[in-house]
């Protein structure tokens, strides 16, 4: 009876996970960066597809040692196409390029020229400008777009341009005057949350085992 009780408890737990998974969308995180500068920002860039047909983006810097100026997103061989962008969220975020080989994210100073990314084909699916030239005092940017018929698995390398970088260990906003550096960095996603189907399959698998066990007992 103890074994049966444990199995039923495990089954119920798995079903709870599967149920939660059906309501939880996928998410990818970028938090490890390479740079050709003397240092890099503590960027944490996430994308989720919580809302059907939409990508939600968030870029924060924690601890706050840089202020982002632009973000470049690669979708590999996929393109965002010419459909509606439906850009929403922070008014400080602007679209600066789409399916382009340009390396500029707004004013001429907002660029990633000289940043070498191994294996990158040079085409950015989306380029966003963040804020305006000069220190804006913005630690986190949040925005959304349509998903262009793409999925989170299509996201490739992401590059970030910062116009303010504290390379000596100082932090913003208190040490703004001593944080006069800049940064050009790139990275790949390091964390992913399973899509709902993965968790649902786990629950269905355990249900199958339970049904089989009941037949054997009968």
N, C-alpha and C positions, 0 to 999 in steps of 0.2 A: 504493500500500500504506500510505503514511503516513496519508493521509486516512481510509482504512478503519480503521486502528488507532486514530486519534483518535476516530472515531465510536463504535467498540466501547467504548473507555474511557469516553466520555461516557454511553453507554447503561448500562454497569455502575455508574457513579457515580449516575445517576438511579435505578436500581433499588435501590441501597443507601439512598438518601434515602427512597424510597417504603417500603422495608421498615422503616426506622427510624420513619417516620411512622405506620405501622400500629400501632406500639407506643406512640406518643407521643400523649397526649391534648391537648386544647386548653387554653389558659390565657388569662386576661385579667388585666390589671394596671391598678391605679389609683394614680397617683403625682403627679398634678397637682391642686391644690386651690384653691378660692376660699373666702374667709371674710369675715364682717362684723366680725371682731375686728381687733386691731392686728397680729396675726401668725398664723401657722398652723404646725402640726406637720409634720415630715418623714415623713408617713405613706406606707407602701407596702402596699397591699392587693391580694392576688391571690386568684383563684379558679380551680381546675382541675377537670376531670371525668375524672381519671386512672382512677378506679374506676367501672365502669358503674353507673349509678343513684345516684351520689353526687356531691355538691359538696364539695371541700376548700377551706377558707378559711385565709388567713394574713394577719394584720395586724401589721406591725412598724413601728417608728419609727427611722429611721437617716438622719443622726446623731440620737441620742436626745434630742430637745428637747421631748418631750411624752409624757404617758402617757394612752392612750386609755381612755375610760370607757364608750363605747357606739358601735355601728355600725348604720346604717339602710340597708336595701337595697331598691331599687325594681325591679320587673319590668314596668314599663309597664302595659299592659292585661291582663297575665297575673296569675293568682292562685296562691298556693301550696296552696290548698284545705284540706280538713280531715283529710288523711291523716297518717300517722305522720311525725314529724320526724326521729327517729333521731339526735338530737344526741349527738355523741361528741367526744372530744379533751380540751382543757384544762377542768378542773373550774371554772375561774374564768369560763367563758363560760356565759351563761344566756339562754334565749329570753324576751324581754320583750314581744313583740308579733308579730302575724301578720295580714296583710291588714287593716291598720288605719290610721286617720288620726291616731292618737295620735302625739305627738312626745316621749314619755318612754321612757327606756331603763333604768328601774330606780327608784331613789329620786328624789324630786322634783328634786334638783339635776342629775340626769342627763337632760337634755332639749336639744332644738335649737330651742326657742321663739325666734322672732325671726329665724331664719336664712331668708333669702329665696332661693328656688331658681327661676330663670326657667323657665316652661313645665312645672313639676312639678305633677301633679294632686293631690298631698297624701296619696296612699295608699302606705304602705310594705308591701312583701311580707313582709319579715322585719326584726325589731328585736332586736339582741343586746346584753345588758349585759356589760361586761368588767370583771372585778375588783369591788372594793367601794369605797365612798366613802373618800377619803383616799389618800395615796400608797402603792401596792402594790409598787413596784419591779419592774414587769413591762414589758419592752420589746417582747415578741412574744407574740401570742395565736394559737393554731392550733386549728381545730375542723372538724367536718364535719357534713353533714346529708344526707338524701335529696335527690334533684334535683327532686322534685315533678313529674316529667314535663316539666321545662323544660330549656332548653339555655343555654349561655353567651351566646348572642346575645340572650337575653331580659333580661340584666342591663342596667339603666339607670343612673340617678344613684345614688351612694352618699354618705351623710353620716356624719360622725364627730364625736362629742363627746369632748373631752378635759378632764379635771379638773385637769391639771397642764400648764402651758405655759411654756417659757423664751423669753420674747419678746425678751430682750436679747442673745441669742447664747450664753447659758450652756447647759450640757448636763447631763442626768441621768446617774447618780444623785449625782454629786459636788456639784452646785449645787442640791440639792433645795430648800433654804431660800430661794433667790433665784428659784425657778421657781414663783411663786404665781399665774400667770395661768391662763386657761382658753380653750377654743377650740371653735367650732362651724364646721365646714367641709363643703364638698361637692365632688364631682368625678365625672368620667366616665372610662371605661376608655381607656387610651392605647396599650396594646400588646396584640396578640393573636397567638397561635400557631395556624397553620392546622390545621384538623381533618385527620385521617389521609386522608380521601378526596381532598383537594386534592393531596397529594403522590403518592398512588397514581395519580391521573389523569395527572400529569406522567410517571411511569414508563410507563404504558400508552401514552401518546402517542408516546414515543420508541420503544417496541417496535413500534408501528404503522409508524413511519417506517422502522425497520430492516427489517421484513418487506417493505415496498413496495420498498425499495432492492434487497433480494435478488432480488425478482421481476424488476426492471428489468435487473439484472446477468445473470440467467438468460436 
